[in-house]
Amino acid sequence: MSTTILASAWVTDYGYLAVLAGTYIEGEISYLSAMAAARLDHLNPLLVAAFAWLGGMGRDITLYTLARQGHRQDSLIQRIGPKRIDQMKSWLENRPFWLLALHRFLYGLSTAAVIAMGFVGMTWSTFLKLTCCACFLWVLGYGLIGYLLTGFVVEYVL
């Protein structure tokens, strides 16, 4: 079995652009594939991490901005209900550590959390602080997993 199978062909063919697009659109699998390519010397691991961080940040900023636009629509607020929106806002504001620690690591929650942050009107400064730190921790954590796991697979499995 060839080690290039571990690094998805799209990552090795399109390089850092694929990392950026993949982490913007999907996230974890794209980044793990890119780190596998980095471990196999197809890409630079630091540049992979930087482009993954940019893709993750770009996705979060896009979702947050769209949700803030939706927050301004009265019909949407009426459907959800002002009481429910106040509950969401209170939960998000009173638990910034948990939001920071979990929103990038629980699959599916990252999208919902970022949309909720924008919808309840979280300030830009608070949002940027949380998402910058969360994306950094995500890049660091998943990057190490992808890099080290690829080394293990190449050494012990293939």
Helices and strands as residue ranges (DSSP letters): G 3-5, H 9-14, H 16-25, H 28-39, H 45-71, H 74-80, H 82-94, H 96-102, H 109-119, H 124-152, I 153-157
